[in-house]
Amino acid sequence: MFVKVVKKDDEYYTIADIVDILKKNDNIDDSGAIFTFEGFVRGKEDIKKVDKLLLTTPNKEKTEKKIGEILEEIKTKHGVFDIVVVHFVGEFYTGDSLFLVGVLGPHRTETLDALSETIERTKYDVDFKKEEIANTGTTTILCGG
């Protein structure tokens, strides 16, 4: 497992990096699927145009630990071999990556299910604060924790 919460521009990861990490797993010979997800800043929604997004967490180490605990549960539940999560914090603009996930598993069904659960649980169960600054005002969203 690989879990990182990184400040934007301090470290750089891409989906290709996530796949490379997964393909080095000892269970690669028993694997048949890798699914990935990249969440990024949406620039507009209905009449709202997003100028920037601020994403923070109060304690990076605690957040990484919580994500790791969630991933262990998901690995066991779905029988997948590995899950990689990189979550960025900082100031973001349209198209900037926020959240990268990759899952390695034996078959597509359980691997895709593990990916979906990882996305949802990280979004709702982990302590992040998102401030969206837009032409319609500022919206603050508190997640998890």
Buried (B, 14 or more C-beta within 10 A) or exposed (E): BBBBBBEBEEEEBEBEBBBEBBEEBEEEEEBEBBBBBBBBBEEEEEEBEBEBBBBBBEEBEBBBEBBBEBBEEBBEEBEBBBBBBBBBBBBBEBEBBBBBBBBBBBEEEBBBBBBBBBBEBBBEBBBBBBBBBBEEEEEEEEBBB
